[in-house]
Amino acid sequence: MIVRCWGARGGIAVSGTRFDRFGGDTCCIEVRDSDGRVLIIDAGTGIRRLGKRLVDEGVPDCDLFFTHFHWDHLMGLPFFRAPHHFAVRINGDPLPGVTTEEVLNNVVSPPYFPVPFAEFSKGMEFCPFEGSGHFGNIAVTAVPLSHPGGGSGYRFEENGKSFVFLTDNELSYQHDGGLTLDGYAEFAKNADLLVHDAEYLPEEYPAHRQWGHSHWLEAVDLAEKAGVRALGLFHHGASRYDGEVAEIVESCRSEIRDRELRMDCFAMAADVVIRL
């Protein structure tokens, strides 16, 4: 299984030399199984570059999963070239009470976008996903996020390796439908890679309680409780320069050393590739 990051920013895309190291695109993750089948998580601005690569490669189809529909996880979709070239299966409805097709029909249509949704979505297929299933060689399982309005996190497993993706997940406050820390630890148990929201510093968090995001120390707590092998920090704030993200990584690594844990830790960044 290959995990490739196309965007790790939260809130809004950013640009400039102070964002070069970790990238300025918003949430988009690519997962490929051992046969090359492509699964995608979210359609932030990073999906534009991913779409170009998939078209250039001649990929025959792909599967897309959404965590939720805040703009930073959705804003790249109108510029995703893939549906115009091959089948894109959009799996499941991460929010209660509304279908993914309804959401996309509302935002990828005039006056917000010049191409009517019926035309834009010709290459899309909206497929049911009841929380677990196999996609190629990968078993996918969903879990509710602790996030305002809800959402879904995912676990991907192939050949004894596992990748858990939990962004926009607030560990210190249990939103409606969300799990406790213990619940997320059970979901991420023994994962080879856990990618988790770590937007805030611990001292910043009280001013942002109930916003649906975690601070880096909580991410370490979860990783320790789950017994994961590697922790990838995600959803870097749009105002967080590269040097500040690097400082968060060093704080996490220092905490991991103090706890005498055998765990790798790094910040997810655009174009990072992880082979499990």
C-alpha positions as CSV (number, residue, x, y, z in Angstrom):
1,M,0.0,0.0,0.0
2,I,1.2,3.5,-0.9
3,V,0.0,6.6,0.8
4,R,0.8,9.9,-1.0
5,C,-0.1,13.4,0.3
6,W,-1.3,16.0,-2.2
7,G,-2.3,18.6,0.4
8,A,-2.1,18.9,4.2
9,R,-3.2,22.4,4.9
10,G,-6.4,23.3,6.7
11,G,-8.8,26.2,6.2
12,I,-7.6,27.6,2.9
13,A,-4.8,27.1,0.4
14,V,-1.7,29.2,0.9
15,S,1.3,30.1,-1.2
16,G,4.7,31.7,-0.8
17,T,8.2,30.7,0.1
18,R,7.3,30.3,3.8
19,F,5.0,27.4,2.9
20,D,7.3,25.5,0.4
21,R,8.4,22.8,2.8
22,F,5.0,21.4,3.8
23,G,3.0,22.7,0.9
24,G,0.1,25.1,0.6
25,D,-2.7,22.8,-0.9
26,T,-5.6,21.7,1.2
27,C,-6.6,18.1,2.1
28,C,-6.1,15.4,-0.4
29,I,-4.7,12.0,0.2
30,E,-4.0,9.2,-2.4
31,V,-3.9,5.5,-1.4
32,R,-2.8,2.8,-3.9
33,D,-3.0,-0.9,-3.4
34,S,-0.4,-3.4,-4.6
35,D,-2.1,-3.7,-8.0
36,G,-2.2,0.1,-8.5
37,R,-5.9,0.7,-7.7
38,V,-6.4,4.3,-6.7
39,L,-8.4,5.5,-3.7
40,I,-8.6,9.2,-2.8
41,I,-9.6,10.9,0.4
42,D,-11.1,14.4,0.1
43,A,-11.0,16.9,-2.7
44,G,-9.1,19.9,-1.4
45,T,-7.0,21.9,-3.7
46,G,-4.4,19.2,-3.8
47,I,-6.8,17.1,-6.0
48,R,-6.1,19.3,-9.0
49,R,-2.5,18.1,-9.2
50,L,-3.5,14.6,-8.5
51,G,-6.1,14.6,-11.3
52,K,-3.5,15.7,-13.8
53,R,-1.2,12.9,-12.8
54,L,-3.9,10.3,-13.0
55,V,-4.9,11.4,-16.4
56,D,-1.3,11.5,-17.6
57,E,-0.8,7.9,-16.3
58,G,-3.9,6.7,-18.0
59,V,-5.5,5.3,-14.8
60,P,-8.8,3.6,-15.8
61,D,-10.8,4.6,-12.7
62,C,-10.6,5.6,-9.1
63,D,-12.6,5.7,-5.8
64,L,-13.2,8.9,-3.9
65,F,-14.1,9.2,-0.2
66,F,-15.0,12.4,1.7
67,T,-14.4,13.0,5.3
68,H,-16.9,16.0,5.3
69,F,-17.8,18.9,3.2
70,H,-16.1,22.0,4.6
71,W,-14.6,24.1,1.9
72,D,-11.0,23.1,2.4
73,H,-11.9,19.5,1.8
74,L,-14.1,20.3,-1.3
75,M,-12.7,23.3,-3.1
76,G,-10.5,21.4,-5.5
77,L,-13.3,19.2,-6.9
78,P,-14.4,21.6,-9.8
79,F,-10.8,21.5,-11.1
80,F,-10.4,17.7,-10.8
81,R,-9.9,16.5,-14.4
82,A,-10.4,12.8,-13.8
83,P,-14.3,12.7,-14.3
84,H,-13.8,14.0,-17.8
85,H,-11.5,11.1,-18.7
86,F,-12.5,8.0,-16.7
87,A,-14.9,6.7,-14.1
88,V,-14.8,8.3,-10.6
89,R,-16.7,6.3,-8.0
90,I,-17.8,8.5,-5.0
91,N,-18.4,6.2,-2.1
92,G,-20.9,6.9,0.7
93,D,-22.4,9.8,2.5
94,P,-20.2,11.0,5.4
95,L,-22.8,13.4,6.9
96,P,-26.2,12.3,8.3
97,G,-29.3,13.4,6.6
98,V,-27.8,14.5,3.3
99,T,-26.3,12.6,0.3
100,T,-23.0,13.4,-1.2
101,E,-24.6,13.9,-4.6
102,E,-26.9,16.5,-3.1
103,V,-24.0,18.4,-1.5
104,L,-22.0,18.4,-4.7
105,N,-25.0,19.4,-6.8
106,N,-25.3,22.5,-4.6
107,V,-21.8,23.7,-4.9
108,V,-20.6,22.6,-8.3
109,S,-23.3,24.5,-10.2
110,P,-23.9,28.1,-11.3
111,P,-23.6,30.7,-9.9
112,Y,-20.7,29.1,-7.9
113,F,-19.2,27.3,-10.9
114,P,-20.0,27.8,-14.6
115,V,-20.5,24.2,-15.6
116,P,-23.9,22.6,-14.5
117,F,-23.5,19.7,-12.2
118,A,-25.3,17.3,-14.6
119,E,-22.6,17.9,-17.1
120,F,-19.7,18.1,-14.7
121,S,-20.6,14.8,-13.0
122,K,-21.0,12.7,-16.2
123,G,-17.9,10.6,-15.3
124,M,-19.0,10.2,-11.6
125,E,-20.8,7.3,-10.1
126,F,-22.3,7.7,-6.6
127,C,-22.0,4.4,-4.8
128,P,-23.4,3.2,-1.4
129,F,-20.9,2.6,1.4
130,E,-22.2,1.2,4.6
131,G,-19.1,1.7,6.7
132,S,-16.9,-1.1,5.5
133,G,-16.0,-2.8,2.2
134,H,-13.2,-4.0,-0.1
135,F,-11.8,-1.8,-2.9
136,G,-9.3,-3.8,-4.9
137,N,-7.0,-5.3,-2.3
138,I,-7.7,-2.8,0.4
139,A,-10.3,-3.2,3.1
140,V,-11.8,0.2,4.1
141,T,-13.6,0.9,7.3
142,A,-15.2,4.2,8.4
143,V,-15.6,5.8,11.8
144,P,-17.6,8.9,12.8
145,L,-15.5,12.0,13.5
146,S,-15.8,14.2,16.5
147,H,-16.5,17.3,14.5
148,P,-19.3,19.9,14.2
149,G,-21.9,18.5,11.8
150,G,-20.2,15.1,11.7
151,G,-17.9,13.4,9.3
152,S,-16.0,10.2,8.6
153,G,-12.5,9.0,9.3
154,Y,-11.1,5.9,7.6
155,R,-8.9,2.8,8.1
156,F,-7.2,1.2,5.1
157,E,-5.7,-2.3,5.4
158,E,-3.8,-4.5,2.9
159,N,-1.5,-7.4,3.4
160,G,-1.3,-6.9,7.2
161,K,-0.5,-3.2,6.9
162,S,-2.8,-0.4,8.0
163,F,-3.3,3.3,7.5
164,V,-5.7,5.4,9.6
165,F,-6.8,8.8,8.6
166,L,-8.5,11.1,11.2
167,T,-8.5,14.8,10.4
168,D,-10.9,17.4,11.7
169,N,-11.2,15.3,14.7
170,E,-11.5,16.9,18.2
171,L,-10.2,14.6,20.9
172,S,-10.9,16.8,23.9
173,Y,-14.5,17.4,23.1
174,Q,-17.0,14.8,22.0
175,H,-19.3,16.2,19.3
176,D,-22.6,14.5,18.4
177,G,-21.9,11.1,17.0
178,G,-18.1,11.3,17.8
179,L,-16.2,8.7,19.8
180,T,-14.2,9.0,23.0
181,L,-10.4,9.0,23.0
182,D,-10.6,5.3,23.9
183,G,-12.9,4.7,20.9
184,Y,-10.5,6.3,18.5
185,A,-7.6,4.4,20.0
186,E,-9.4,1.1,19.4
187,F,-10.1,2.1,15.8
188,A,-6.5,3.0,15.2
189,K,-5.1,0.1,17.2
190,N,-1.6,-1.1,16.0
191,A,-1.8,1.0,12.8
192,D,1.4,1.2,10.9
193,L,0.5,4.9,10.1
194,L,-1.9,7.2,11.9
195,V,-2.4,10.6,10.3
196,H,-4.3,12.8,12.7
197,D,-5.4,16.4,13.0
198,A,-2.8,18.5,15.0
199,E,-3.8,22.0,14.1
200,Y,-3.2,23.7,17.4
201,L,-0.6,24.2,20.1
202,P,-1.9,23.0,23.5
203,E,-1.9,26.7,24.7
204,E,-4.0,27.7,21.6
205,Y,-6.6,25.0,22.0
206,P,-8.8,26.6,24.8
207,A,-9.7,29.5,22.5
208,H,-10.8,27.0,19.8
209,R,-12.6,24.4,21.8
210,Q,-15.5,22.8,20.0
211,W,-14.1,24.0,16.6
212,G,-13.5,20.4,15.6
213,H,-9.7,20.2,15.7
214,S,-7.0,18.8,18.1
215,H,-3.7,20.0,19.4
216,W,-0.5,18.1,18.8
217,L,-0.2,16.7,22.4
218,E,-3.6,15.0,22.0
219,A,-2.5,13.4,18.8
220,V,0.5,12.0,20.6
221,D,-1.8,10.7,23.4
222,L,-3.9,8.9,20.9
223,A,-1.0,7.5,19.0
224,E,0.4,6.1,22.3
225,K,-2.8,4.7,23.4
226,A,-3.4,3.0,20.0
227,G,0.1,1.7,19.8
228,V,0.8,3.0,16.3
229,R,4.1,2.7,14.6
230,A,4.2,6.2,13.0
231,L,2.2,9.4,13.5
232,G,1.7,11.9,10.7
233,L,0.6,15.4,11.8
234,F,-2.0,16.9,9.6
235,H,-4.2,20.0,8.9
236,H,-1.5,22.6,9.3
237,G,-3.1,26.0,9.9
238,A,-3.1,28.4,6.9
239,S,-1.2,30.9,9.0
240,R,1.4,28.4,10.3
241,Y,4.7,28.9,8.5
242,D,7.0,26.0,7.7
243,G,9.3,26.8,10.6
244,E,6.4,26.8,13.0
245,V,5.2,23.4,11.7
246,A,8.7,22.1,12.1
247,E,8.7,23.3,15.7
248,I,5.5,21.3,16.4
249,V,7.1,18.2,15.0
250,E,10.1,18.7,17.3
251,S,7.8,19.1,20.2
252,C,6.1,15.9,19.4
253,R,9.3,14.0,19.0
254,S,10.6,15.3,22.3
255,E,7.4,14.2,24.0
256,I,7.7,10.7,22.3
257,R,11.3,10.4,23.6
258,D,10.3,11.5,27.1
259,R,7.6,8.8,27.1
260,E,10.2,6.3,25.7
261,L,7.9,5.3,22.9
262,R,9.1,3.5,19.8
263,M,7.2,5.7,17.3
264,D,8.2,7.8,14.3
265,C,6.6,11.2,14.0
266,F,6.6,13.7,11.2
267,A,4.4,16.4,9.5
268,M,2.5,15.3,6.4
269,A,3.5,17.5,3.5
270,A,2.6,17.8,-0.2
271,D,4.2,15.1,-2.3
272,V,5.3,13.0,0.7
273,V,5.1,9.3,-0.2
274,I,4.9,6.5,2.4
275,R,5.1,2.9,1.5
276,L,3.6,0.4,3.9
